[in-house]
Amino acid sequence: MTGQAEHAAVCVEEAEETVEKLRAALTGAGIVLPSLALDPGSIARAAPCPLVELGRCSVDAAARLAAVLLAAPDDRSATR
């Protein structure tokens, strides 16, 4: 496997792990996004750049997601 192919494989693997972590976190908050997955077009390229497809959800799921995000502490300054 070439260096570029190895890098691409690692990127896709990390993206898959991130999707699963997000799915678990959402499930823990009682939120289900049925279409949550990696965007197939973004990983089908020769040099994949994975994008996460959040997809469609019910109004109830969107309301729960908004409530969880609004209730979360604002730690954005810590990541800058």
C-alpha positions as CSV (number, residue, x, y, z in Angstrom):
1,M,0.0,0.0,0.0
2,T,1.4,3.4,-0.9
3,G,1.8,6.3,1.5
4,Q,-1.2,8.1,0.0
5,A,-3.4,4.9,0.1
6,E,-2.4,4.4,3.7
7,H,-3.3,8.0,4.6
8,A,-6.7,7.6,2.8
9,A,-7.4,4.4,4.7
10,V,-6.6,6.0,8.0
11,C,-8.8,9.1,7.2
12,V,-11.8,6.8,6.3
13,E,-11.2,4.7,9.4
14,E,-11.1,7.7,11.7
15,A,-14.2,9.1,10.1
16,E,-16.0,5.8,10.6
17,E,-15.0,5.8,14.3
18,T,-16.2,9.4,14.6
19,V,-19.6,8.5,13.2
20,E,-19.9,5.7,15.7
21,K,-18.9,8.0,18.6
22,L,-21.5,10.5,17.4
23,R,-24.2,7.8,17.1
24,A,-23.4,6.6,20.6
25,A,-23.5,10.1,22.0
26,L,-26.8,10.9,20.3
27,T,-28.3,7.6,21.4
28,G,-27.3,8.4,25.0
29,A,-29.2,11.7,24.7
30,G,-32.3,9.8,23.2
31,I,-31.7,11.1,19.7
32,V,-31.7,9.0,16.6
33,L,-30.5,10.3,13.2
34,P,-31.5,7.4,10.9
35,S,-29.4,8.6,8.0
36,L,-26.2,9.2,10.0
37,A,-23.3,7.8,7.9
38,L,-20.3,8.7,5.9
39,D,-21.2,10.4,2.6
40,P,-20.4,7.8,0.0
41,G,-19.3,10.3,-2.6
42,S,-16.7,11.8,-0.3
43,I,-15.0,8.5,0.2
44,A,-15.3,7.1,-3.3
45,R,-12.6,9.5,-4.6
46,A,-9.0,8.5,-5.3
47,A,-8.0,10.7,-2.3
48,P,-10.9,10.5,0.1
49,C,-11.9,13.4,2.2
50,P,-14.7,11.9,4.3
51,L,-17.8,14.0,5.1
52,V,-20.4,13.0,7.6
53,E,-24.0,12.8,6.3
54,L,-26.3,13.8,9.2
55,G,-29.3,13.2,7.0
56,R,-32.9,13.8,7.7
57,C,-34.6,13.4,11.0
58,S,-37.9,13.9,12.7
59,V,-38.9,17.3,14.2
60,D,-38.8,15.7,17.6
61,A,-35.2,14.5,17.0
62,A,-34.2,18.0,15.8
63,A,-35.8,19.6,18.9
64,R,-34.0,17.1,21.2
65,L,-30.7,17.8,19.5
66,A,-31.2,21.6,19.8
67,A,-32.0,21.2,23.5
68,V,-28.9,19.1,24.2
69,L,-26.7,21.5,22.3
70,L,-28.2,24.6,24.1
71,A,-27.9,22.9,27.5
72,A,-24.2,21.9,26.9
73,P,-21.5,24.1,28.5
74,D,-19.9,26.5,26.1
75,D,-16.5,25.0,25.7
76,R,-15.8,26.4,22.3
77,S,-13.1,28.8,23.6
78,A,-11.2,25.8,24.9
79,T,-10.8,24.4,21.4
80,R,-9.5,27.5,19.8
